[in-house]
Each structure stands twice: as structure tokens, then as C-alpha cells.
Amino acid sequence: QVQLVESGGGLVQPGGSLRLSCAASGFTFSTSAMTWYRQAPGKERELVAVITGIGGTTNYADSVKGRFTISRDNAKATVYLQMNSLKFEDTAVYYCSVLRWGTRYWGQGTQVTVSS
């Protein structure tokens, strides 16, 4: 079955950096587009970044462009989210996600807290 396991969240000061990882299994990772979402308290879940399987084309939410970088290692079946210049408003639970066979699968999420 599809499994997505996120890691790397934590507490960081404004301007700091974190790198999130998502280890995937149960499907053909190399050809699958992978997506990072986030959900802040009291807000809707929003798309942060996506990377295609073939070619590795990336796309980002306007709020994170120039600060976040999504990447993947197909040999490790892992997708990453490098987050730099973090802001208070980046505080959220971050989820890794994949759409397979008409179903969207989610990881358990990892908490990112930006606080001074």
C-alpha cells in the first residue's frame, strides 16, 4: 500500500532554514508527481510545491517562491522541501502527497513552527 513518511520538521527562528523529507513506498515513485501541502491552524490546506516525475519540473505557491525548493531522489524514493528565509506565516503542518489511481494519499504530516 502507499506509504508517505515525512520528517525534518521542528522549531526555527525567523530567517532560518529547515529541510523536510518524505520517504515514499507502495507505488512507482520515479514516474509520480509529488506534492507538498501545508495547513496552518484555522486555515485550509494549501499547495506549497509540486515536482513532476518525468523531467522533475517544479512549481510553487507564490508565497514561497524564491525561498523554498522542492527536489527528489528517485533512487531513494524520497522527495525533499528545502525551506529558507522562513517567516512566521510559514508555521503549519506540512504534508507530502501523491495522486495515484484516482486517490490522493497523504503522509502523517510534520510540524514546522517559526518563532522567535
DRENDRENVEX-904851 format. One record per residue: residue number from 1; residue in three letters; y, x, z of N, C-alpha, C in turn. Coordinates in steps of 0.2 Angstrom, whole numbers, plus 5000, padded with zeros to 4 digits. Layout:
<pts>
> num/residu/n_Y/n_X/n_Z/ca_Y/ca_X/ca_Z/c_Y/c_X/c_Z
> NUM/Ala/Y/X/Z/Y/X/Z/Y/X/Z .
...
</pts>
This chain:
<pts>
> num/residu/n_Y/n_X/n_Z/ca_Y/ca_X/ca_Z/c_Y/c_X/c_Z
> 1/Gln/4994/5004/5000/5000/5000/5000/5006/5004/5000 .
> 2/Val/5012/5001/4998/5018/5005/4998/5020/5007/5005 .
> 3/Gln/5022/5013/5006/5025/5015/5012/5031/5020/5011 .
> 4/Leu/5036/5018/5014/5043/5022/5014/5044/5024/5021 .
> 5/Val/5045/5030/5022/5047/5033/5029/5053/5037/5029 .
> 6/Glu/5058/5034/5032/5065/5038/5032/5065/5042/5038 .
> 7/Ser/5069/5047/5038/5070/5052/5043/5077/5055/5042 .
> 8/Gly/5079/5059/5048/5086/5063/5047/5092/5059/5050 .
> 9/Gly/5092/5053/5052/5097/5050/5055/5099/5053/5061 .
> 10/Gly/5105/5051/5064/5107/5054/5070/5115/5053/5072 .
> 11/Leu/5117/5056/5077/5124/5056/5079/5128/5062/5076 .
> 12/Val/5134/5060/5072/5138/5066/5069/5145/5064/5070 .
> 13/Gln/5149/5069/5071/5156/5068/5071/5159/5067/5064 .
> 14/Pro/5165/5064/5064/5168/5063/5058/5169/5069/5054 .
> 15/Gly/5168/5069/5048/5169/5075/5044/5162/5079/5043 .
> 16/Gly/5157/5077/5047/5151/5081/5047/5146/5079/5042 .
> 17/Ser/5140/5082/5042/5135/5080/5037/5129/5079/5040 .
> 18/Leu/5125/5075/5036/5118/5074/5038/5114/5073/5031 .
> 19/Arg/5107/5075/5031/5103/5074/5026/5097/5069/5028 .
> 20/Leu/5097/5063/5024/5092/5059/5025/5086/5060/5021 .
> 21/Ser/5080/5059/5023/5074/5060/5019/5070/5053/5019 .
> 22/Cys/5066/5052/5013/5062/5046/5013/5056/5048/5010 .
> 23/Ala/5050/5048/5013/5044/5050/5011/5040/5044/5008 .
> 24/Ala/5038/5044/5002/5035/5038/4999/5028/5039/4997 .
> 25/Ser/5024/5034/4997/5017/5034/4995/5015/5027/4993 .
> 26/Gly/5009/5026/4990/5006/5020/4988/5008/5017/4981 .
> 27/Phe/5012/5022/4977/5014/5020/4971/5016/5026/4967 .
> 28/Thr/5017/5025/4960/5019/5031/4956/5026/5033/4957 .
> 29/Phe/5027/5038/4961/5034/5039/4963/5038/5042/4958 .
> 30/Ser/5035/5046/4954/5039/5050/4949/5042/5046/4944 .
> 31/Thr/5040/5040/4942/5042/5035/4937/5046/5030/4940 .
> 32/Ser/5047/5030/4947/5050/5024/4950/5058/5026/4952 .
> 33/Ala/5062/5021/4951/5069/5022/4953/5069/5021/4961 .
> 34/Met/5073/5025/4964/5073/5025/4971/5080/5023/4974 .
> 35/Thr/5081/5019/4979/5087/5017/4981/5088/5018/4988 .
> 36/Trp/5094/5020/4990/5096/5020/4997/5101/5014/4998 .
> 37/Tyr/5100/5010/5003/5104/5005/5006/5107/5006/5013 .
> 38/Arg/5112/5003/5015/5114/5003/5022/5116/4997/5024 .
> 39/Gln/5115/4996/5031/5118/4989/5034/5121/4991/5041 .
> 40/Ala/5128/4990/5041/5132/4991/5047/5131/4984/5051 .
> 41/Pro/5133/4985/5058/5132/4979/5062/5137/4973/5059 .
> 42/Gly/5134/4968/5059/5138/4962/5057/5140/4961/5049 .
> 43/Lys/5137/4966/5045/5138/4966/5038/5132/4965/5034 .
> 44/Glu/5133/4963/5028/5127/4963/5023/5125/4970/5021 .
> 45/Arg/5118/4970/5020/5115/4976/5017/5119/4978/5011 .
> 46/Glu/5120/4984/5010/5124/4986/5003/5120/4992/5000 .
> 47/Leu/5121/4992/4994/5118/4998/4990/5122/5004/4991 .
> 48/Val/5119/5010/4992/5123/5016/4993/5122/5020/4987 .
> 49/Ala/5116/5021/4985/5115/5026/4979/5108/5025/4976 .
> 50/Val/5107/5026/4970/5101/5025/4966/5100/5031/4962 .
> 51/Ile/5093/5032/4961/5091/5038/4956/5085/5035/4952 .
> 52/Thr/5086/5036/4946/5080/5034/4941/5074/5038/4942 .
> 53/Gly/5068/5036/4940/5063/5040/4940/5063/5045/4934 .
> 54/Ile/5063/5043/4928/5063/5047/4922/5070/5050/4921 .
> 55/Gly/5072/5056/4921/5078/5058/4920/5083/5059/4926 .
> 56/Gly/5081/5056/4931/5085/5057/4938/5092/5055/4937 .
> 57/Thr/5094/5050/4933/5101/5048/4933/5103/5044/4939 .
> 58/Thr/5109/5046/4942/5111/5043/4948/5117/5039/4947 .
> 59/Asn/5118/5034/4952/5124/5030/4953/5125/5029/4960 .
> 60/Tyr/5132/5028/4962/5134/5027/4969/5139/5022/4970 .
> 61/Ala/5139/5019/4976/5144/5014/4978/5150/5018/4978 .
> 62/Asp/5156/5015/4976/5162/5018/4976/5164/5021/4983 .
> 63/Ser/5162/5018/4988/5164/5020/4995/5161/5027/4997 .
> 64/Val/5156/5029/4993/5153/5036/4995/5153/5041/4989 .
> 65/Lys/5156/5039/4983/5156/5043/4978/5160/5050/4980 .
> 66/Gly/5157/5055/4978/5161/5062/4979/5159/5065/4986 .
> 67/Arg/5155/5060/4990/5154/5063/4997/5146/5063/4998 .
> 68/Phe/5142/5058/4995/5135/5058/4995/5132/5060/4989 .
> 69/Thr/5126/5063/4990/5122/5065/4984/5115/5063/4985 .
> 70/Ile/5112/5059/4980/5105/5057/4980/5101/5062/4976 .
> 71/Ser/5095/5063/4978/5091/5068/4974/5084/5066/4976 .
> 72/Arg/5079/5069/4972/5072/5068/4973/5068/5074/4971 .
> 73/Asp/5062/5074/4975/5057/5079/4973/5051/5076/4972 .
> 74/Asn/5049/5075/4966/5043/5071/4963/5037/5075/4966 .
> 75/Ala/5037/5081/4967/5031/5085/4969/5029/5083/4976 .
> 76/Lys/5035/5081/4980/5034/5079/4987/5034/5072/4988 .
> 77/Ala/5035/5068/4983/5036/5061/4983/5042/5059/4988 .
> 78/Thr/5047/5062/4988/5052/5061/4993/5059/5061/4990 .
> 79/Val/5063/5056/4992/5070/5055/4990/5075/5057/4996 .
> 80/Tyr/5080/5060/4994/5085/5063/4999/5092/5059/4998 .
> 81/Leu/5096/5059/5004/5103/5057/5003/5107/5062/5007 .
> 82/Gln/5110/5067/5004/5115/5071/5007/5121/5068/5008 .
> 83/Met/5123/5068/5014/5130/5064/5016/5134/5069/5019 .
> 84/Asn/5140/5070/5016/5145/5075/5018/5152/5071/5019 .
> 85/Ser/5156/5074/5023/5163/5071/5025/5162/5064/5027 .
> 86/Leu/5157/5064/5032/5156/5057/5035/5162/5054/5038 .
> 87/Lys/5162/5047/5038/5168/5043/5041/5165/5038/5046 .
> 88/Phe/5169/5036/5050/5167/5031/5055/5163/5025/5051 .
> 89/Glu/5166/5023/5046/5164/5017/5042/5157/5019/5039 .
> 90/Asp/5154/5025/5039/5148/5026/5037/5142/5024/5042 .
> 91/Thr/5144/5023/5048/5139/5021/5053/5135/5015/5051 .
> 92/Ala/5129/5015/5051/5124/5010/5048/5117/5012/5049 .
> 93/Val/5113/5007/5048/5106/5009/5047/5105/5010/5040 .
> 94/Tyr/5102/5016/5038/5101/5017/5031/5093/5016/5029 .
> 95/Tyr/5092/5013/5024/5086/5011/5022/5084/5014/5015 .
> 96/Cys/5078/5016/5014/5075/5018/5007/5072/5012/5004 .
> 97/Ser/5072/5011/4998/5069/5005/4995/5067/5007/4988 .
> 98/Val/5061/5003/4986/5059/5004/4979/5057/4997/4977 .
> 99/Leu/5058/4995/4970/5056/4989/4967/5049/4990/4963 .
> 100/Arg/5044/4987/4965/5038/4988/4962/5034/4981/4961 .
> 101/Trp/5032/4980/4955/5028/4974/4954/5032/4968/4956 .
> 102/Gly/5038/4968/4955/5042/4962/4957/5044/4961/4964 .
> 103/Thr/5042/4966/4968/5043/4966/4975/5047/4971/4977 .
> 104/Arg/5052/4970/4981/5056/4976/4984/5053/4978/4991 .
> 105/Tyr/5052/4984/4991/5049/4987/4998/5054/4991/5001 .
> 106/Trp/5054/4991/5008/5059/4994/5012/5056/4999/5017 .
> 107/Gly/5059/5004/5019/5057/5008/5025/5059/5005/5031 .
> 108/Gln/5058/5008/5037/5060/5005/5043/5067/5006/5045 .
> 109/Gly/5070/5011/5041/5077/5012/5042/5078/5018/5047 .
> 110/Thr/5084/5022/5046/5086/5027/5051/5093/5026/5053 .
> 111/Gln/5095/5027/5059/5102/5025/5061/5106/5031/5060 .
> 112/Val/5112/5030/5057/5117/5035/5056/5123/5033/5060 .
> 113/Thr/5125/5037/5065/5131/5035/5069/5136/5040/5068 .
> 114/Val/5142/5039/5066/5148/5043/5065/5153/5042/5071 .
> 115/Ser/5153/5046/5076/5158/5045/5081/5160/5052/5084 .
> 116/Ser/5166/5051/5087/5169/5057/5090/5168/5057/5097 .
</pts>
